[in-house]
Amino acid sequence: MKSGTSLLKKSEKKKNIDLEVVEMNDYVLPNTALEEGSVQLNAFQHRAYLAQWNKDKGSDIKEIGTTFIVPLYYFSTKI
């Protein structure tokens, strides 16, 4: 199975798009990086999360389109 990153790379070449994928390891960094200008867009959150982020941080990050849906995995040490 191809990863999402490899599929993006193939698509961007075809459309002459310069794309750098930056992986982050928590839910705060993508919006913080966007506000600081170290990234130009992010694709990780749902509308409710974005609305709460903007309210809590006094931010004005705007939705510009929809993105992919990925499965969520749940883990437990009790089952």
C-alpha positions, 0 to 999 in steps of 0.5 A: 500500500502506498502512503499518503505522502508518496501519493501526494508526491506523484500528484504534485509532479504531475501538476507542477506543484512544489509541496513539502510535507512536514510531519508533526507529532501533536495537535497544537503544532500545526496551527501554531506553525501556521500562525507563525508562518513556518507553514502555509497551510495544514490539513488535520482538523475538523471544523469544531476543533478549528472553531475552538482553537480560534476562540481559545487563541484569539486566532483567525485561521480560516478553512479554505477547503476540505481534505481527506478523511483518515481512519482513527484507531483506538487502543486500550490496555484493558481489553 
